[in-house]
Amino acid sequence: MVFVALSKNDTRFGDGKEISTDTFETKHEVTLFFYDSDSIEKEFRNYGLLEAKEIN
C-alpha cells in the first residue's frame, strides 16, 4: 500500500486555524494533518510501515 501525507515543509503548513498539534482547519473547513519523519514513524509504525520518504 502507498499513501501520501502532507509534510511540515508544505507551503500550507500553518495556514488556517490550528485545531491540534500540526493540524489546521482551512477556510473551507477542511482539516489538514502535517507530518515530519518522526511523526510519520510514530503514527504508522504499528501498521507495518516499511519506508517513508519526502518528495519535493
N, C-alpha and C positions, 0 to 999 in steps of 0.2 A: 504494500500500500504506500502511496505517496500522498503527502499532504503539504499544504502551503500555509505558512504563518507569517504575520507581519513582524518585521524587525523593528527594534527600537531606533534603528538608523533610518527608518522610513520618514519621509518629509511630513507625514500626517501625525507622527508621534507628538503628543502634547496639544494637539488641536481639539477643541471642544471642551466639554465638561468632564473633568476627571471623576469617575464614579468608583474607582478602586485603583489599587496599585497597577500602573501600566495599562489601565483600561479607561477608554474615553468614549463618551457618547457624542456623536456628531450632531450637527444642526438638524439633520434629518432623522434623528433618534435611532441611529444605527450604532450598536456597541462594537467597538474595535479593541481587540486584545493585542498587545505588543510583547515580543519576546526578545531575549538575548540568549546566548548559548547556554548560560547557567539555568535560566528559567525554562528553556526547552527541555533540558535534561531532567530537571526536577518534575515538570508536568507530565512528561511522556515516558520516562524510563520504565515505569511499571507496565507499559503496553508493548514492550519489546522493541523499543527504539534501537535501531542499528546504526544509523548515521544521521547527522544533521549538518547542513552547511548553508551559509548565507550566500545568496545570489544577488549581485548588484545590478 
